[in-house]
Amino acid sequence: MNALALFDWYGDTRQKAWLGAVLAQGGWFGVWATEPPPGVRLIGDRLHGAKMFATGAGGLRHAVVTAQPEQGARQLIIVPADEAERADLSGWRVRGMRATTSGRYDLTGLEIEPEQRLGRAGDYDREPRFTAGAWRFTAVQLGGIEGLVLALREALSEAARGDPIQRARFADAVVAARTAWLWVREAAMRAASEAPDAEDFARATRGVVERSALDVMELAARAVGTRSAFDGERIDKISRDLSLYLRQAGPDYAKDQAGRTWLDRDLWGEGDALW
């Protein structure tokens, strides 16, 4: 989804046609921005450096990566992502999301042709798209929350369904999931229209979804008990994946910035604002 959005916003006619052809052949794309110091640099027409937490490293067809030119802002570059010798998955030793193979991918030495440059320098960091675009990973987190609620419902025995305490736990899980859904939907609509305060609304949504996810994971564990922690159990698998994917960059900073703006004005906007 992220790669498609970047092509839609910044790709030229030829790049979009090429993208369509690759997708028609079953190709997969990723977006890799995270990198160890000193980062990926574009020196002349060659890349130097590596990306980390590169989902699908060595297995995707292509990736859109950020690179720092010798002068100016970061540039988006389209690179081949399926060269196995460039991928190092040895460090991807995590409790959840193991199947994503989010390892390290070395880009050093790749020669970049003009048609591999996507958009202009600085486009990737352009606001409000950069910050407001966080709604997309909250939507993925929401999918995990909803999957966990479904797994919890399936795991509750007839005896558990007759227990008022268990029913209350399930009700709390549903409320948490639907709360997250309402915020993600609103953040997505505001990002799509590039509405005023879309950035801070997305920042606040991050915190809402994280809180909902943590609550639902705890509720599921309490309701199902020890069985929820066994290998092969759906609740265990989703909880491990979700707990890792919640760890996005700068959550406290995002909440602080949203709170600063909300103190100034109610971001719900005209007609719904409380102050």
QUIKATA-V560057 format. One line per field, one symbol per residue. ss: DSSP state (2 for helix, 1 for strand, 0 for the rest). psi: psi as a letter, one per 20 degrees, with the letter a starting at -180 (. if undefined). A space follows every 50 residues. Layout:
ss->???
psi->???
This chain:
ss->02222222220022222222222200001111000000001110011101 11110000000111111110000111111100022211000000000222 00111100001002221100000000002222002222222222222222 22222002222002222222222222222222222222222200000222 22222222222222222222222222222000022222222222200000 2222222222222200000000000
psi->gggggggggiqagghhggghgghhjjqqqroohpqqqjrpqoocjqqpaq qrknpjpihrgrqpqqqorhqarqppppqpjjohiipojhimnrhrkhii lmbqopjpipppqhiipoarpihhjpqjhgghiihghhhggghgghhhgg hgghiprhghiiphghhhggghggggghgggggggghghhghilqpjhgh hhghhghgggggghghggggghghbhhijqpiphgggggggghgihmrql hhgghghghghhhgqoihaphiqh.
